Amino acid sequence: MTETLLYEGKAKKVFTTDEENVLLHRYKDDATAFNAQKRGSWKDKGKTNATMSAAIFAYLETHGIPTHFVEQVDDTTIKTKRLTMLPVEIVVRNVAAGSLSRLLGFEEGRKLKAPIVELCYKDDDLGDPVLNWYHFRELGVSDEDLEFCEELGLKVNQVLAPFFDERGIILVDFKIEAGRDSEGNLMLADEISPDTCRFWDKETGEKLDKDRFRRDMGGVEEAYAEMLRRVTEITQRGAVD
């Protein structure tokens, strides 16, 4: 299979292939935080993010949520449909943490009355700001697309919150993206991993995500490995579905 580099992002390289409307996403061990102001890397980060994303995308598909996922090619590479991405990051929050704690003055760890959905404009130079529908309309994003994004975020949350709860994990919050395939169908894209989600151990409250890197907490490699173990080993034993 011929691969041609399409672009390289902070955490992955994306390649075109001989197959029409198909891409390869190759996950790197590199990590960034605070809009790439902080950088680092650790062993098997790419493997964790690729394998977790593949397993979770496949699980979401079984629950009627369309995704760009096709198959996992190797430890660090997944094959996906080629999409035209919406300029929207969909953030869903179940527990106060990060920017929501600062915005509302909530103590970190406060359980929210209901999930909060934030739609952010995907623009690194602007810091991916949270916008309302009026802003997005001005940017050319349709109400139909915004409605899809909000509904997608809530549907993914409805499926994944109990999925992780069964594995002893609180799904604190997560970020996803969406795009259109060559036939105009909207679907879930990007990744679902400790890079894009906050995961806390249900019993101890231990953080098992990129916050360990952001906050210099140590144990980042071990936290990612533990999340991969809980998702893949427990799923293979058939603990859920």
C-alpha positions in Angstrom: 0.0 0.0 0.0 1.4 3.4 -1.0 1.3 6.0 1.7 1.7 9.8 1.2 1.9 12.1 4.1 -1.1 14.4 4.1 -0.3 16.3 7.3 1.4 15.9 10.6 -0.4 17.1 13.8 0.7 17.3 17.4 -0.1 13.6 18.2 -0.4 11.8 14.8 0.5 11.7 11.2 -2.2 11.3 8.6 -1.5 9.6 5.2 -3.5 9.1 2.0 -3.4 5.6 0.5 -4.1 3.9 -2.8 -7.7 3.4 -1.6 -10.1 6.2 -2.5 -11.5 8.2 0.4 -9.4 6.3 3.0 -6.8 7.6 5.3 -4.2 6.1 7.7 -3.8 7.8 11.1 -0.4 6.9 12.7 -0.3 7.9 16.3 3.0 9.3 17.8 4.5 9.0 21.2 4.7 12.8 21.3 2.6 14.9 23.7 1.7 18.5 23.9 -0.3 20.7 26.4 -1.3 24.3 26.7 -1.6 24.8 22.9 1.8 23.1 22.3 3.6 25.3 24.8 4.6 22.2 26.7 6.0 19.2 24.9 7.1 15.7 25.9 6.9 12.0 24.9 6.7 8.6 26.5 6.9 5.0 25.4 3.8 3.4 23.8 1.7 6.5 24.0 0.9 6.1 20.3 0.0 2.4 20.8 -2.3 3.3 23.6 -4.2 6.0 21.8 -4.5 4.0 18.5 -5.6 0.8 20.2 -8.0 2.5 22.6 -9.6 4.6 19.9 -10.0 1.6 17.7 -11.7 -0.4 20.4 -14.0 2.4 21.5 -15.0 3.4 17.9 -15.9 -0.3 17.2 -17.9 -0.3 20.4 -19.8 2.9 19.5 -20.6 1.5 16.1 -22.4 -1.5 17.8 -24.5 1.1 19.6 -25.6 2.9 16.4 -23.1 5.7 16.4 -21.5 6.2 13.0 -17.7 6.8 13.1 -14.9 7.2 10.6 -13.2 4.0 11.9 -12.5 1.2 9.4 -9.9 -1.0 11.1 -6.7 -1.1 13.1 -3.8 -1.8 10.8 -1.0 -2.2 13.4 -0.2 -1.1 17.0 -0.1 2.6 16.2 -2.1 2.9 13.0 -5.8 2.9 12.3 -7.5 3.1 8.9 -10.4 5.6 8.6 -12.8 7.1 6.1 -11.6 10.4 4.7 -13.9 13.2 6.0 -14.3 16.9 5.5 -14.1 18.0 9.1 -16.4 20.5 10.8 -14.5 23.4 12.5 -16.0 22.3 15.8 -14.7 20.6 18.8 -17.4 19.0 20.9 -16.7 18.9 24.6 -19.0 17.0 27.0 -18.6 17.3 30.8 -20.0 15.2 33.5 -17.8 16.4 36.4 -16.3 19.9 37.0 -12.7 20.0 36.0 -10.2 22.1 34.0 -11.6 25.2 32.3 -15.2 24.5 33.5 -14.1 24.8 37.2 -12.4 28.1 36.4 -15.4 29.4 34.4 -18.1 28.6 36.9 -16.0 28.7 40.1 -16.8 25.1 40.8 -14.5 22.9 42.9 -12.8 20.2 40.8 -14.7 17.0 41.2 -18.2 18.5 41.6 -20.7 16.2 39.8 -22.8 18.2 37.4 -26.6 18.0 37.5 -26.7 17.0 33.9 -24.0 16.7 31.2 -22.8 20.1 29.8 -22.0 20.3 26.1 -19.6 23.0 24.8 -19.0 23.7 21.1 -15.5 25.1 20.5 -14.2 26.7 17.4 -11.3 24.6 16.2 -8.5 27.2 15.7 -5.2 26.8 17.5 -4.3 30.4 17.0 -7.4 31.5 18.9 -7.1 28.8 21.6 -10.2 26.8 20.4 -12.7 29.2 22.1 -16.2 28.1 23.3 -18.7 29.8 21.0 -22.5 30.0 20.8 -24.6 29.2 17.8 -24.7 32.9 16.7 -20.9 32.9 16.4 -20.9 29.6 14.5 -23.5 30.9 12.1 -21.3 33.9 11.3 -18.5 31.4 10.6 -20.7 29.5 8.2 -21.6 26.5 10.3 -25.2 25.5 9.8 -27.8 25.0 12.5 -28.2 21.4 11.2 -24.5 20.7 11.8 -24.5 22.3 15.2 -27.5 20.2 16.3 -25.8 17.1 15.0 -22.7 18.0 17.1 -24.7 18.5 20.3 -26.7 15.3 19.8 -23.5 13.3 18.9 -21.8 14.5 22.1 -24.7 13.4 24.3 -25.2 10.1 22.5 -21.5 9.2 22.9 -21.7 10.2 26.5 -24.7 8.0 27.1 -22.8 5.0 25.7 -19.4 5.6 27.1 -20.2 6.8 30.7 -21.5 3.3 31.6 -18.8 1.6 29.5 -16.1 3.2 31.6 -18.1 2.9 34.9 -18.1 -0.9 34.3 -14.3 -0.7 34.2 -14.0 1.3 37.4 -13.5 4.7 35.6 -15.3 8.0 35.9 -15.7 9.7 32.5 -15.1 13.2 33.7 -15.2 14.9 30.3 -14.1 14.3 26.7 -13.5 16.1 23.4 -14.6 14.7 20.0 -14.9 15.9 16.5 -17.2 15.2 13.5 -17.0 15.4 9.7 -18.7 14.4 6.4 -17.7 11.5 4.3 -17.7 11.5 0.5 -21.5 10.9 0.4 -22.3 13.7 2.8 -22.9 11.6 5.9 -22.0 13.2 9.2 -20.1 11.0 11.7 -17.8 10.9 14.7 -14.1 11.4 14.0 -10.7 12.1 15.6 -9.9 9.9 18.6 -11.0 8.8 22.1 -8.1 8.3 24.4 -6.4 9.7 27.5 -5.3 12.6 25.3 -8.8 13.7 24.7 -10.7 12.5 27.8 -10.4 12.9 31.6 -10.5 9.5 33.3 -10.5 9.2 37.1 -10.3 5.9 39.0 -13.7 5.4 40.6 -12.3 4.2 43.9 -9.2 6.3 44.4 -9.9 9.4 42.3 -6.5 8.8 40.6 -6.1 10.7 37.3 -5.4 8.3 34.4 -5.1 10.8 31.6 -3.0 13.7 30.1 -3.6 15.8 33.2 -0.7 13.9 34.7 1.5 15.4 32.0 -0.1 18.8 32.1 0.4 19.1 35.9 3.8 17.3 36.1 2.2 14.6 38.4 4.5 11.8 37.1 3.3 8.3 36.3 2.0 9.3 32.9 3.2 6.2 31.1 1.7 3.9 33.8 -1.6 5.8 33.7 -2.0 5.4 29.9 -1.0 1.7 30.1 -3.6 1.1 32.8 -6.3 2.7 30.7 -5.4 0.6 27.8 -5.5 -2.5 30.0 -8.9 -1.7 31.4 -10.4 -1.0 27.9 -8.9 -3.9 26.0 -8.4 -6.8 28.5 -11.8 -6.3 30.2 -13.5 -6.0 26.8 -11.9 -9.1 25.6 -13.2 -11.0 28.6 -16.7 -9.9 27.7 -17.4 -7.9 30.9 -19.7 -5.6 28.9 -22.0 -6.7 26.1 
